[in-house]
Amino acid sequence: MIFLGHKLTKLRNDNNNLSMNELAEKTGIQQSNISDIESGKTKNPRESTIEKLSEFFGVNPVYFYVSGEDIAEYFPKEMSQEQIDFVLDSENIKYIKMAMKLKEAKIMTPELLDIALMLVSQASVSKYYVGKIEP
């Protein structure tokens, strides 16, 4: 799997337009390494770098390796991109990836995979809308 540098850029920009220098200072990762990762020059950062970035941004390390396109075929067509992004940003991604691997290993039938993904996506979408409701 290849580290998706644009996902790091998105997290930085979503975090009050955090500069590469600021991120470097806060994580202890060299600014040049951050630049190389975001530009795609570095496709496989060190595990310690991924851990620091994941911890700082509060995301699962898998977030940096999976795009919506990778698993889009598994989501119900009714799901919006915003809902898919929510699932990808959540802890649920590990369950989705596990279900996909089970299917690839022919341990999980397509029917069981569909049910598992439906349950995960419904739980995520429900959580998403609950968080959006004004008090």
CNS distance restraints for C-alpha pairs under 8 A (distance, minus, plus):
assign (resid   1 and name CA) (resid  65 and name CA) 6.48 0.50 0.50
assign (resid   2 and name CA) (resid  43 and name CA) 5.55 0.50 0.50
assign (resid   2 and name CA) (resid  44 and name CA) 6.20 0.50 0.50
assign (resid   2 and name CA) (resid  65 and name CA) 6.06 0.50 0.50
assign (resid   3 and name CA) (resid  37 and name CA) 7.88 0.50 0.50
assign (resid   3 and name CA) (resid  43 and name CA) 5.37 0.50 0.50
assign (resid   3 and name CA) (resid  44 and name CA) 5.79 0.50 0.50
assign (resid   3 and name CA) (resid  45 and name CA) 7.36 0.50 0.50
assign (resid   3 and name CA) (resid  64 and name CA) 5.63 0.50 0.50
assign (resid   3 and name CA) (resid  65 and name CA) 4.97 0.50 0.50
assign (resid   4 and name CA) (resid   8 and name CA) 7.38 0.50 0.50
assign (resid   4 and name CA) (resid  38 and name CA) 7.64 0.50 0.50
assign (resid   4 and name CA) (resid  40 and name CA) 7.40 0.50 0.50
assign (resid   4 and name CA) (resid  43 and name CA) 7.57 0.50 0.50
assign (resid   4 and name CA) (resid  64 and name CA) 5.43 0.50 0.50
assign (resid   4 and name CA) (resid  65 and name CA) 5.60 0.50 0.50
assign (resid   4 and name CA) (resid  66 and name CA) 7.62 0.50 0.50
assign (resid   5 and name CA) (resid   9 and name CA) 6.56 0.50 0.50
assign (resid   5 and name CA) (resid  37 and name CA) 5.30 0.50 0.50
assign (resid   5 and name CA) (resid  38 and name CA) 3.91 0.50 0.50
assign (resid   5 and name CA) (resid  39 and name CA) 6.29 0.50 0.50
assign (resid   5 and name CA) (resid  40 and name CA) 5.75 0.50 0.50
assign (resid   5 and name CA) (resid  43 and name CA) 7.89 0.50 0.50
assign (resid   5 and name CA) (resid  64 and name CA) 7.37 0.50 0.50
assign (resid   6 and name CA) (resid  10 and name CA) 6.16 0.50 0.50
assign (resid   6 and name CA) (resid  38 and name CA) 5.71 0.50 0.50
assign (resid   6 and name CA) (resid  39 and name CA) 7.61 0.50 0.50
assign (resid   7 and name CA) (resid  11 and name CA) 6.30 0.50 0.50
assign (resid   7 and name CA) (resid  38 and name CA) 7.98 0.50 0.50
assign (resid   7 and name CA) (resid  63 and name CA) 7.87 0.50 0.50
assign (resid   7 and name CA) (resid  64 and name CA) 6.02 0.50 0.50
assign (resid   8 and name CA) (resid  12 and name CA) 6.22 0.50 0.50
assign (resid   8 and name CA) (resid  38 and name CA) 6.38 0.50 0.50
assign (resid   8 and name CA) (resid  64 and name CA) 7.13 0.50 0.50
assign (resid   9 and name CA) (resid  13 and name CA) 6.14 0.50 0.50
assign (resid   9 and name CA) (resid  38 and name CA) 6.17 0.50 0.50
assign (resid  10 and name CA) (resid  14 and name CA) 5.94 0.50 0.50
assign (resid  11 and name CA) (resid  15 and name CA) 6.08 0.50 0.50
assign (resid  11 and name CA) (resid  57 and name CA) 7.19 0.50 0.50
assign (resid  12 and name CA) (resid  16 and name CA) 7.38 0.50 0.50
assign (resid  12 and name CA) (resid  17 and name CA) 5.83 0.50 0.50
assign (resid  12 and name CA) (resid  18 and name CA) 5.07 0.50 0.50
assign (resid  12 and name CA) (resid  19 and name CA) 7.01 0.50 0.50
assign (resid  12 and name CA) (resid  20 and name CA) 7.87 0.50 0.50
assign (resid  12 and name CA) (resid  23 and name CA) 7.74 0.50 0.50
assign (resid  13 and name CA) (resid  17 and name CA) 4.00 0.50 0.50
assign (resid  13 and name CA) (resid  18 and name CA) 5.92 0.50 0.50
assign (resid  13 and name CA) (resid  19 and name CA) 8.00 0.50 0.50
assign (resid  14 and name CA) (resid  18 and name CA) 7.92 0.50 0.50
assign (resid  18 and name CA) (resid  22 and name CA) 6.16 0.50 0.50
assign (resid  18 and name CA) (resid  23 and name CA) 6.54 0.50 0.50
assign (resid  19 and name CA) (resid  23 and name CA) 6.23 0.50 0.50
assign (resid  20 and name CA) (resid  24 and name CA) 6.03 0.50 0.50
assign (resid  20 and name CA) (resid  31 and name CA) 5.85 0.50 0.50
assign (resid  20 and name CA) (resid  34 and name CA) 6.61 0.50 0.50
assign (resid  20 and name CA) (resid  35 and name CA) 7.16 0.50 0.50
assign (resid  21 and name CA) (resid  25 and name CA) 6.23 0.50 0.50
assign (resid  21 and name CA) (resid  31 and name CA) 5.64 0.50 0.50
assign (resid  22 and name CA) (resid  26 and name CA) 6.20 0.50 0.50
assign (resid  23 and name CA) (resid  27 and name CA) 6.00 0.50 0.50
assign (resid  23 and name CA) (resid  29 and name CA) 7.72 0.50 0.50
assign (resid  23 and name CA) (resid  31 and name CA) 7.68 0.50 0.50
assign (resid  24 and name CA) (resid  28 and name CA) 5.42 0.50 0.50
assign (resid  24 and name CA) (resid  29 and name CA) 4.87 0.50 0.50
assign (resid  24 and name CA) (resid  30 and name CA) 5.47 0.50 0.50
assign (resid  24 and name CA) (resid  31 and name CA) 5.17 0.50 0.50
assign (resid  24 and name CA) (resid  34 and name CA) 7.37 0.50 0.50
assign (resid  25 and name CA) (resid  29 and name CA) 7.29 0.50 0.50
assign (resid  27 and name CA) (resid  52 and name CA) 6.23 0.50 0.50
assign (resid  27 and name CA) (resid  53 and name CA) 7.12 0.50 0.50
assign (resid  27 and name CA) (resid  56 and name CA) 7.01 0.50 0.50
assign (resid  29 and name CA) (resid  33 and name CA) 6.82 0.50 0.50
assign (resid  29 and name CA) (resid  34 and name CA) 7.07 0.50 0.50
assign (resid  29 and name CA) (resid  49 and name CA) 6.92 0.50 0.50
assign (resid  30 and name CA) (resid  34 and name CA) 6.55 0.50 0.50
assign (resid  31 and name CA) (resid  35 and name CA) 6.21 0.50 0.50
assign (resid  32 and name CA) (resid  36 and name CA) 6.14 0.50 0.50
assign (resid  33 and name CA) (resid  37 and name CA) 6.11 0.50 0.50
assign (resid  33 and name CA) (resid  42 and name CA) 7.89 0.50 0.50
assign (resid  34 and name CA) (resid  38 and name CA) 6.15 0.50 0.50
assign (resid  35 and name CA) (resid  39 and name CA) 6.07 0.50 0.50
assign (resid  36 and name CA) (resid  40 and name CA) 6.12 0.50 0.50
assign (resid  36 and name CA) (resid  41 and name CA) 4.92 0.50 0.50
assign (resid  36 and name CA) (resid  42 and name CA) 5.31 0.50 0.50
assign (resid  37 and name CA) (resid  41 and name CA) 6.06 0.50 0.50
assign (resid  37 and name CA) (resid  42 and name CA) 4.78 0.50 0.50
assign (resid  37 and name CA) (resid  43 and name CA) 6.64 0.50 0.50
assign (resid  37 and name CA) (resid  45 and name CA) 7.10 0.50 0.50
assign (resid  38 and name CA) (resid  42 and name CA) 7.93 0.50 0.50
assign (resid  45 and name CA) (resid  49 and name CA) 6.33 0.50 0.50
assign (resid  45 and name CA) (resid  50 and name CA) 6.64 0.50 0.50
assign (resid  46 and name CA) (resid  50 and name CA) 6.46 0.50 0.50
assign (resid  47 and name CA) (resid  51 and name CA) 6.13 0.50 0.50
assign (resid  48 and name CA) (resid  52 and name CA) 6.21 0.50 0.50
assign (resid  49 and name CA) (resid  53 and name CA) 6.23 0.50 0.50
assign (resid  50 and name CA) (resid  54 and name CA) 5.95 0.50 0.50
assign (resid  50 and name CA) (resid  61 and name CA) 6.52 0.50 0.50
assign (resid  51 and name CA) (resid  55 and name CA) 5.96 0.50 0.50
assign (resid  51 and name CA) (resid  61 and name CA) 6.90 0.50 0.50
assign (resid  52 and name CA) (resid  56 and name CA) 6.02 0.50 0.50
assign (resid  53 and name CA) (resid  57 and name CA) 6.13 0.50 0.50
assign (resid  54 and name CA) (resid  58 and name CA) 5.57 0.50 0.50
assign (resid  54 and name CA) (resid  59 and name CA) 4.98 0.50 0.50
assign (resid  54 and name CA) (resid  60 and name CA) 6.00 0.50 0.50
assign (resid  54 and name CA) (resid  61 and name CA) 5.47 0.50 0.50
assign (resid  55 and name CA) (resid  59 and name CA) 6.71 0.50 0.50
assign (resid  59 and name CA) (resid  63 and name CA) 6.56 0.50 0.50
assign (resid  59 and name CA) (resid  89 and name CA) 6.76 0.50 0.50
assign (resid  59 and name CA) (resid  90 and name CA) 7.40 0.50 0.50
assign (resid  59 and name CA) (resid  91 and name CA) 7.90 0.50 0.50
assign (resid  60 and name CA) (resid  89 and name CA) 7.78 0.50 0.50
assign (resid  60 and name CA) (resid  90 and name CA) 7.62 0.50 0.50
assign (resid  60 and name CA) (resid  91 and name CA) 6.62 0.50 0.50
assign (resid  61 and name CA) (resid  65 and name CA) 7.63 0.50 0.50
assign (resid  62 and name CA) (resid  66 and name CA) 6.35 0.50 0.50
assign (resid  62 and name CA) (resid  93 and name CA) 7.46 0.50 0.50
assign (resid  62 and name CA) (resid  94 and name CA) 7.39 0.50 0.50
assign (resid  63 and name CA) (resid  67 and name CA) 7.77 0.50 0.50
assign (resid  63 and name CA) (resid  88 and name CA) 6.64 0.50 0.50
assign (resid  63 and name CA) (resid  89 and name CA) 6.48 0.50 0.50
assign (resid  63 and name CA) (resid  93 and name CA) 7.73 0.50 0.50
assign (resid  66 and name CA) (resid  70 and name CA) 6.25 0.50 0.50
assign (resid  66 and name CA) (resid  71 and name CA) 7.91 0.50 0.50
assign (resid  66 and name CA) (resid  88 and name CA) 7.77 0.50 0.50
assign (resid  67 and name CA) (resid  71 and name CA) 7.27 0.50 0.50
assign (resid  67 and name CA) (resid  88 and name CA) 7.74 0.50 0.50
assign (resid  68 and name CA) (resid  72 and name CA) 5.42 0.50 0.50
assign (resid  68 and name CA) (resid  84 and name CA) 6.82 0.50 0.50
assign (resid  68 and name CA) (resid  85 and name CA) 6.98 0.50 0.50
assign (resid  68 and name CA) (resid  88 and name CA) 7.28 0.50 0.50
assign (resid  69 and name CA) (resid  73 and name CA) 7.77 0.50 0.50
assign (resid  71 and name CA) (resid  75 and name CA) 7.20 0.50 0.50
assign (resid  74 and name CA) (resid 114 and name CA) 7.59 0.50 0.50
assign (resid  74 and name CA) (resid 117 and name CA) 7.20 0.50 0.50
assign (resid  75 and name CA) (resid  79 and name CA) 6.88 0.50 0.50
assign (resid  75 and name CA) (resid  84 and name CA) 7.66 0.50 0.50
assign (resid  75 and name CA) (resid 117 and name CA) 7.28 0.50 0.50
assign (resid  75 and name CA) (resid 118 and name CA) 7.75 0.50 0.50
assign (resid  75 and name CA) (resid 121 and name CA) 7.56 0.50 0.50
assign (resid  76 and name CA) (resid 118 and name CA) 7.67 0.50 0.50
assign (resid  79 and name CA) (resid  83 and name CA) 6.01 0.50 0.50
assign (resid  79 and name CA) (resid  84 and name CA) 6.60 0.50 0.50
assign (resid  80 and name CA) (resid  84 and name CA) 6.34 0.50 0.50
assign (resid  81 and name CA) (resid  85 and name CA) 6.01 0.50 0.50
assign (resid  82 and name CA) (resid  86 and name CA) 6.21 0.50 0.50
assign (resid  83 and name CA) (resid  87 and name CA) 6.40 0.50 0.50
assign (resid  83 and name CA) (resid 125 and name CA) 6.43 0.50 0.50
assign (resid  83 and name CA) (resid 128 and name CA) 7.62 0.50 0.50
assign (resid  84 and name CA) (resid  88 and name CA) 6.22 0.50 0.50
assign (resid  85 and name CA) (resid  89 and name CA) 6.05 0.50 0.50
assign (resid  86 and name CA) (resid  90 and name CA) 6.23 0.50 0.50
assign (resid  86 and name CA) (resid 124 and name CA) 7.50 0.50 0.50
assign (resid  86 and name CA) (resid 125 and name CA) 7.98 0.50 0.50
assign (resid  86 and name CA) (resid 128 and name CA) 7.32 0.50 0.50
assign (resid  87 and name CA) (resid  91 and name CA) 7.72 0.50 0.50
assign (resid  87 and name CA) (resid  92 and name CA) 6.24 0.50 0.50
assign (resid  87 and name CA) (resid  93 and name CA) 6.58 0.50 0.50
assign (resid  87 and name CA) (resid 121 and name CA) 6.99 0.50 0.50
assign (resid  87 and name CA) (resid 124 and name CA) 6.07 0.50 0.50
assign (resid  87 and name CA) (resid 125 and name CA) 7.77 0.50 0.50
assign (resid  88 and name CA) (resid  92 and name CA) 7.21 0.50 0.50
assign (resid  88 and name CA) (resid  93 and name CA) 5.54 0.50 0.50
assign (resid  89 and name CA) (resid  93 and name CA) 7.47 0.50 0.50
assign (resid  91 and name CA) (resid  95 and name CA) 7.97 0.50 0.50
assign (resid  92 and name CA) (resid  96 and name CA) 6.46 0.50 0.50
assign (resid  92 and name CA) (resid 120 and name CA) 6.81 0.50 0.50
assign (resid  92 and name CA) (resid 124 and name CA) 7.63 0.50 0.50
assign (resid  93 and name CA) (resid  97 and name CA) 6.10 0.50 0.50
assign (resid  94 and name CA) (resid  98 and name CA) 6.08 0.50 0.50
assign (resid  95 and name CA) (resid  99 and name CA) 6.14 0.50 0.50
assign (resid  95 and name CA) (resid 120 and name CA) 7.90 0.50 0.50
assign (resid  96 and name CA) (resid 100 and name CA) 6.26 0.50 0.50
assign (resid  96 and name CA) (resid 117 and name CA) 6.54 0.50 0.50
assign (resid  96 and name CA) (resid 120 and name CA) 7.68 0.50 0.50
assign (resid  97 and name CA) (resid 101 and name CA) 6.19 0.50 0.50
assign (resid  98 and name CA) (resid 102 and name CA) 6.17 0.50 0.50
assign (resid  99 and name CA) (resid 103 and name CA) 6.24 0.50 0.50
assign (resid  99 and name CA) (resid 108 and name CA) 7.41 0.50 0.50
assign (resid  99 and name CA) (resid 113 and name CA) 6.13 0.50 0.50
assign (resid  99 and name CA) (resid 116 and name CA) 7.35 0.50 0.50
assign (resid  99 and name CA) (resid 117 and name CA) 7.78 0.50 0.50
assign (resid 100 and name CA) (resid 104 and name CA) 6.26 0.50 0.50
assign (resid 100 and name CA) (resid 113 and name CA) 7.41 0.50 0.50
assign (resid 101 and name CA) (resid 105 and name CA) 6.14 0.50 0.50
assign (resid 102 and name CA) (resid 106 and name CA) 6.19 0.50 0.50
assign (resid 102 and name CA) (resid 107 and name CA) 5.20 0.50 0.50
assign (resid 102 and name CA) (resid 108 and name CA) 5.22 0.50 0.50
assign (resid 103 and name CA) (resid 107 and name CA) 5.85 0.50 0.50
assign (resid 103 and name CA) (resid 108 and name CA) 4.65 0.50 0.50
assign (resid 103 and name CA) (resid 109 and name CA) 6.24 0.50 0.50
assign (resid 103 and name CA) (resid 110 and name CA) 6.87 0.50 0.50
assign (resid 103 and name CA) (resid 113 and name CA) 6.98 0.50 0.50
assign (resid 104 and name CA) (resid 108 and name CA) 8.00 0.50 0.50
assign (resid 108 and name CA) (resid 112 and name CA) 6.13 0.50 0.50
assign (resid 108 and name CA) (resid 113 and name CA) 6.40 0.50 0.50
assign (resid 109 and name CA) (resid 113 and name CA) 6.25 0.50 0.50
assign (resid 110 and name CA) (resid 114 and name CA) 6.10 0.50 0.50
assign (resid 111 and name CA) (resid 115 and name CA) 6.34 0.50 0.50
assign (resid 112 and name CA) (resid 116 and name CA) 6.10 0.50 0.50
assign (resid 113 and name CA) (resid 117 and name CA) 6.05 0.50 0.50
assign (resid 114 and name CA) (resid 118 and name CA) 5.97 0.50 0.50
assign (resid 115 and name CA) (resid 119 and name CA) 6.20 0.50 0.50
assign (resid 116 and name CA) (resid 120 and name CA) 6.23 0.50 0.50
assign (resid 117 and name CA) (resid 121 and name CA) 5.90 0.50 0.50
assign (resid 118 and name CA) (resid 122 and name CA) 5.92 0.50 0.50
assign (resid 119 and name CA) (resid 123 and name CA) 6.08 0.50 0.50
assign (resid 120 and name CA) (resid 124 and name CA) 6.14 0.50 0.50
assign (resid 121 and name CA) (resid 125 and name CA) 5.92 0.50 0.50
assign (resid 122 and name CA) (resid 126 and name CA) 5.94 0.50 0.50
assign (resid 123 and name CA) (resid 127 and name CA) 6.14 0.50 0.50
assign (resid 124 and name CA) (resid 128 and name CA) 6.00 0.50 0.50
assign (resid 125 and name CA) (resid 129 and name CA) 6.25 0.50 0.50
assign (resid 126 and name CA) (resid 130 and name CA) 6.13 0.50 0.50
assign (resid 127 and name CA) (resid 131 and name CA) 6.25 0.50 0.50
assign (resid 128 and name CA) (resid 132 and name CA) 6.52 0.50 0.50
assign (resid 129 and name CA) (resid 133 and name CA) 6.42 0.50 0.50
